[in-house]
Amino acid sequence: MAAVQNKPTAWARFTKYLREVRSELRKVSWPNRKELITYTIVVVVTAVGVAIFSGLVDVLATGALNLLRRLGG
């Protein structure tokens, strides 16, 4: 009969996971304050740009559909 292998406990697996996460986080190249501010501005400007573009497309599509509805019916 095959020997039963001892499976690590849930606590052992959890602590191993946390050690590995900590190890990986040490490898991360974190941005400095200037880079963080620059990246934040880029994200905010991009989000605002996408929101404006989406809003314009929505307004134009709504107008076009309303025009078609009035012409067709």
Beta strands, then each sheet from edge to edge (+ up, - down):
end
